[in-house]
Amino acid sequence: MKDIIEILQQNARISDAKIAEIMGITEAEAEAEIKRLEAEGVIKGYSVIVNDELYDKSTVYATIELKVTPQRDCGFDDIAKTIMMYDEVESVSLMSGAYDLAVEVKGNNLKDVALFVSERLSTIEGVLSTATHFILKKYKEKGIFIDREETDERGFVCP
């Protein structure tokens, strides 16, 4: 039996009735379970996955690697909380390996992202270094193919 979370991750707009049908439960049970998951904070929100090539070609995304000095009694949390408050920041993650934090940002152009890194991120106390990687093209996001060509299942007809 599929989990409600897995179903919603594939299509957050699916109706409670369809979820109930897939899971073999009543619509009221599906609705109650979703409300419970939201109330408990398991489901934090719903989002739209956009093909920026069709919507806004000027949008720029980057992943920024940060090396930081952990703070006494709070580790990386305070720096992460400071960073995540900026509007440009899409996500912040604590990493293992060569750097400490991965910051995903969105900007209107390359210069906006560069200024964000040089004027805001790099000036935060505890940030030792940054490495910015611009995302050139997205192929898949959150399990959804971004730029998949639709195939014609009818095949070719020859005269």
N, C-alpha and C positions, 0 to 999 in steps of 0.2 A: 504494500500500500504506500503510495506517495505521501510524503509529508507536506502539509500546507505551505511551509516555508519554501520548499523546492518548487511547488506550483507557482507561488507568487513571484519567485525570483525569475521564472521564465516569462510570466505575464502578470504584472501587478494590476492590470485592468480586468482580469477574469472575474466573472460574477460569483457571488456566494453559491448560487444554484449550480453552476458548472463545477466548482470545487467540491460541492456535496456529491454531485454525480460521480466525479472521478474517485472520490474517497469512499463512496458507499455510505454516506451519512446524510442526515437531514440538512436542509439549508440553514435552519436555525442553529444547529450544532456547528456548522462551518462558520457562521457569522459570530457566534459566541467564542469560538476558539481564536479567531482573528482578533477580536476585541481583547481577549485575555492576553494574547501575545503582544499586542500594542501596549496595554496597561502595564505589563511586566517589563517593558522596555526591550523585549527581544526584537520586535519590529520597530526600527527607529524612524522609518519614513519610506516614502516611495519616490522614485525618480524616473526621468525620461532619458533614454539613450538616444543621442542625436547624431546623425551623420553630418558633421560640420562641412563636408564638401558640398552638400546640398543646401545647408542652412546658412552658414556664415564662414566663408572661406578664409577670412582674415583672422579668425580665432587661432591662438597659439597655445599649445600645452607644453609643459616641461616638467621633468622630474629633477628635483634638486637634492643632491646628497649633502648632508650636513655632518660635520664632525663637531661635537660639542663637549664642553666640560660639564659632567653631571653635578648638580647642586647638592649640597649637604642636606640630608633628611628627605629629599624629594626626588633625587635622581634626575631623570630627564623630563619628568612631568611638567614642571613649571615652564621650561623652555618650549615644550610641545604646546602647552596651553596658550602661551603668548603667540606662537606662530599661527595656530589654528584660528585666531580671532581676525586675521586679515581676510578681506573679501576675496582676494585673488586665490587664496588657498582652497583647494578642493579636498585634499586629505593630508594627514600627517601620520606616519607610522614609525615605530621604534624598530630598528633593524639589528640583525646580527651581522658580523663581518667587518669590512673595512671602514664603514661609516656608521653613524648612530641613528640619524633620522632621515627618512625619505619624505620629501614634501612635494606633492603634486599641485601645480599651479596652472591657472588659466589667465591669459591676457589678450588684449586686443591686437597686439603685434609683438615682434621680437624685442623692440626697444622697451616696451612696458614691462616685460618679464625681466629684462636685464636691469632696469632701474629698480624693480622690486627687490631683486637679489642684492644689488650693490647698496641701495639706500635703506632698505628695511631689514632684510634677513641678516646680512653680514654685520650689521651694527648692533644686533642683540647681544647683550652680555652673555658670555659663555659659548658663543659660536666661534669656533676655531677656524673652520674653512668650509667652503662650499664648492660643489661641482655641479654645473647645470647641464642637463641633457634635454635638448628640444625633441619633442615627439614629431616625427615627420609624417607619419600616417598611422591611423588606427585601423586594425584589421578585425579585432574582436574585443568587445568590452562587456564585462559582467555576463559572459556566456553567450552574448548575442553577436552574430556576424554583422559587421558594419557595412561592408561594401561587397556583398555577395551578389553576383549576377543571378537573376532568376532564370532557371532553365526551362525550356519549353518541352514538356513531357510528351507532346503529341508526335514529335519526330518529324522527319522530312518526308515530303510527298513528291515523288518524281512522276512527271507526265508520261 
